Amino acid sequence: MEAHRWCHFACRRGLARRILGGVKRFIISTFASFFYTGYFPFAPATFASLVWLAIYLFVPGGGWLVHPIVVVCTIPVAIYFAHKAEKYWGTDASRIVIDEFVGMQVTFLAMAPSLLMGGIGFVLFRIFDILKPFPAGRAQRLHGGLGVVTDDVAAGVYGRLILLAIAYIIHR
């Protein structure tokens, strides 16, 4: 009986709605900022990309991150979280780094973890993400989370193409 009274009291005061809203914001913040790497005080996108690379290279089984099915499933999830996070933090806020996660996935798509290729791919992705060559720069103009993530997917594609060419030359 006491629990019922408390619930009735809490619901009347909007407490339940505030608690659920806080949980929702926590989940969105956690994923959109790639487990708070987006809060790094300088170059949060580069830091998030480095954390992703460390997981990919050094965590046993990290190669699953670049499995094609995982990448295809991650893209819409990243778009959703980026879109929701923009409502809290503003358009393409620096804290939103889930797009770096996806861009790195695309750069290393279906590649076995390798320290050499990891370093080269990281640099290539960051260069293309910063420079945003056509059409990546235009993709960023898309609305909401779609624009946030699409330019990084494009940067990942550019990085991947150059990385594959370098891998071909090295392993000939």
C-alpha positions in Angstrom: 0.0 0.0 0.0 2.8 2.4 0.8 4.5 1.8 -2.5 1.2 2.6 -4.3 0.9 5.9 -2.4 4.5 6.9 -3.2 3.9 6.1 -6.9 0.7 8.1 -7.0 2.5 11.0 -5.2 5.5 10.8 -7.6 3.3 10.7 -10.7 1.2 13.6 -9.6 4.4 15.7 -9.2 5.9 14.7 -12.5 8.8 13.0 -10.7 8.5 9.8 -12.8 8.7 11.9 -16.0 11.8 13.8 -14.8 13.5 10.6 -13.8 12.8 8.9 -17.2 13.9 12.1 -18.9 17.2 12.1 -17.0 17.8 8.4 -17.9 17.0 9.2 -21.6 19.4 12.1 -21.6 22.1 9.9 -19.9 21.8 7.2 -22.5 21.9 9.7 -25.4 24.8 11.5 -23.9 26.7 8.3 -23.2 26.4 7.0 -26.8 26.5 10.3 -28.7 29.7 11.2 -26.9 31.2 7.7 -27.4 31.2 7.0 -23.6 32.2 10.5 -22.8 35.3 10.7 -25.0 33.5 13.7 -26.6 34.0 15.7 -23.4 37.8 15.6 -23.8 39.0 19.2 -23.4 40.7 19.5 -26.8 40.3 17.7 -30.1 37.5 15.4 -28.8 37.0 13.9 -32.3 40.6 12.9 -32.6 40.6 11.6 -29.0 37.5 9.5 -29.7 39.1 8.2 -32.9 42.2 7.2 -30.9 40.1 5.4 -28.3 38.2 3.6 -31.0 41.6 2.6 -32.6 42.9 1.3 -29.3 39.9 -0.9 -28.8 40.1 -2.2 -32.4 43.8 -3.0 -32.1 44.3 -4.0 -28.5 41.1 -5.5 -27.1 40.9 -9.2 -27.9 38.3 -9.7 -30.6 38.3 -5.9 -31.5 38.1 -6.9 -35.1 34.3 -7.4 -34.8 33.9 -3.6 -34.8 34.6 -3.6 -38.6 32.4 -6.6 -39.5 30.2 -5.4 -42.4 27.0 -6.3 -40.6 28.1 -4.4 -37.5 29.0 -1.3 -39.5 25.7 -1.4 -41.4 23.8 -1.6 -38.1 25.9 1.1 -36.4 25.2 3.8 -39.0 21.5 4.3 -38.3 22.0 4.0 -34.5 24.7 6.7 -34.8 22.4 8.9 -36.8 19.6 8.5 -34.2 21.9 9.4 -31.2 23.6 12.3 -33.1 20.1 13.7 -34.0 18.9 13.4 -30.4 22.1 14.8 -29.0 21.9 17.9 -31.2 18.7 18.8 -29.3 20.7 19.0 -26.1 24.0 20.4 -27.3 23.3 22.2 -30.6 24.1 21.5 -34.2 27.1 19.1 -34.7 28.4 20.0 -31.3 32.0 18.9 -30.6 30.8 16.5 -27.9 29.0 14.4 -30.5 31.7 12.0 -31.6 29.6 8.9 -32.4 30.2 9.9 -36.0 33.9 9.4 -35.6 33.2 5.9 -34.4 31.3 5.2 -37.6 33.9 6.9 -39.8 36.7 4.8 -38.3 34.5 1.6 -38.8 34.1 2.5 -42.5 37.9 3.2 -42.9 38.8 -0.2 -41.5 35.8 -2.1 -42.9 36.5 -5.9 -42.9 40.3 -5.3 -42.3 42.2 -7.4 -39.8 43.7 -5.3 -37.0 47.2 -4.3 -37.7 49.3 -1.6 -35.9 50.8 -0.3 -39.2 47.5 -0.1 -41.1 45.8 1.2 -37.9 48.2 4.1 -37.7 47.9 5.0 -41.4 44.2 4.6 -41.4 43.7 6.8 -38.4 45.8 9.6 -40.0 43.9 9.2 -43.3 40.5 9.3 -41.6 41.4 12.4 -39.5 42.8 14.2 -42.6 39.7 13.6 -44.6 37.4 14.3 -41.7 39.0 17.7 -41.1 39.4 18.7 -44.8 36.0 17.3 -45.8 36.6 17.0 -49.6 33.6 17.0 -51.9 31.0 15.6 -51.3 31.8 15.2 -47.6 31.5 18.9 -46.9 28.1 19.0 -48.6 26.9 15.9 -46.8 27.4 17.8 -43.5 24.6 20.2 -44.6 22.0 17.4 -44.3 19.5 17.9 -41.5 20.2 16.6 -38.0 22.0 13.4 -37.2 22.1 12.4 -40.9 24.4 15.3 -41.7 26.5 14.7 -38.6 27.2 11.1 -39.5 27.2 11.2 -43.4 30.2 13.4 -43.7 32.2 11.0 -41.5 31.1 8.0 -43.5 32.3 9.9 -46.6 35.7 10.6 -44.9 35.8 6.9 -44.0 35.3 5.9 -47.6 38.1 8.2 -48.7 40.4 6.9 -46.0 39.5 3.4 -46.9 40.2 3.8 -50.6 43.7 5.3 -49.9 44.3 2.7 -47.1 43.5 -0.2 -49.5 45.9 1.3 -52.1 48.7 1.6 -49.5 48.0 -2.0 -48.3 48.2 -3.2 -51.8 51.5 -1.5 -52.4 53.0 -2.7 -49.1 51.9 -6.3 -49.4 52.9 -6.8 -53.1 
